Amino acid sequence: MQFSSKIIEQAVETFAQLPGVGKKTALRYVLHLIKQNDTEQLAQIIRQLKTDLKFCSKCQNICESTVCDICSNPVRDQSLLCVVQDYRDVMAIENTGLYKGLYHVLGGLISPMEGVGPGHLNIDSLSARMEESKVKEVILALNATMEGETTSFYIYRKLAPYKVKLSAIARGIAVGDELEYTDEATLGRSIANRQPFSAFFSVE
Amino acid sequence: MQFSSKIIEQAVETFAQLPGVGKKTALRYVLHLIKQNDTEQLAQIIRQLKTDLKFCSKCQNICESTVCDICSNPVRDQSLLCVVQDYRDVMAIENTGLYKGLYHVLGGLISPMEGVGPGHLNIDSLSARMEESKVKEVILALNATMEGETTSFYIYRKLAPYKVKLSAIARGIAVGDELEYTDEATLGRSIANRQPFSAFFSVE
């Protein structure tokens, strides 16, 4: 792509660094912004992301103070800890309204292909939390992908010395799914991990 | 979507105003930026889009000075004027390397559905250019869509009083296309508007 203006070129290159954004999409954003009357709001909020947001010192979730609202909430069950990949997963689980424990945000998954090792993630601080706190159960809620399973297994080994119950969220067919179209691996696991029928009606 | 932080919520809403960006994509951008070390560049370039870019006083193209590089280039053919929708189309035509005339950027297309009338576009300034300048031919290079054809027809009527040749870019099958998969409207027009075979080898 050849641009008539250096500024447009720079802007396109900067926007194209956003995940999943190519040069064509970046140019679309840039032209939209040029037409806008007020782009100051966007520039301002981007600055604020850096200046006003912090990572919770306990769970590493994104928040506006030193300790996040969930960690500082005395009503939450301090004996339950749910390990998730990032902020989006915390949001997703919070939106179910069914989980009342605490979280631990890893900030990613182990992925040798992308050069992400255990050292890049908040796994050491997870061990540290085991030593300090009154956690009785750690729930691994990671993606059902190669990276997710690898990370789960790594944490499983890492937490073996501690006397905590370790569980993982259930794999099985999704609500609304039809058996016919479910892949074999999922269907196989959903049969192997079958649950008492009464469990479907009591959610805790 | 429920956010634990007001700033993330605001940022997501601001990013979701970009064209084609929903809240999920906006959140993806925001989380990416939070992880980045340096977001200042993006904030800075967004400000610059407003402060340093202008619209060319002649053709309304986006540029860094009062008159754009194309309009101020004495080598360009001043008798040819190509009417396009926006900056991207100028880029696309410039990239062909086959057009040496000037441009006129409308800034959009007539679209009653989206509330865009002729008054919102740079059409009056096009008439003004007809009166002043030595334009001999106006080439309509607008999208082959309902909006594009409507706008072309409106300009055709608007320029009728002026003694300029009015042409439109050729409709036909794209280079590399197979007849079998070409829609009937395009194929029909490509037969009706057939060209001397020799025209394929002389490009001017």
Interface residues (C-beta under 8 A of the other chain):
Chain A: M1 Q2 F3 S4 S5 K6 I7 I8 Q10 A11 T14 F15 L18 P19 G20 V21 T25 L27 R28 Y29 V30 L31 H32 L33 I34 K35 T39 E40 Q41 L42 A43 Q44 I45 I46 R47 Q48 L49 K50 D52 L53 N61 I62 C63 E64 C68 D69 I70 D86 Y87 R88 V90 M91 E94 N95 G107
Chain B: M1 Q2 F3 S4 S5 K6 I7 I8 Q10 A11 T14 F15 L18 P19 G20 V21 T25 L27 R28 Y29 V30 L31 H32 L33 I34 K35 T39 E40 Q41 L42 A43 Q44 I45 I46 R47 Q48 L49 K50 D52 L53 N61 I62 C63 E64 C68 D69 I70 D86 Y87 R88 V90 M91 E94 N95 G107
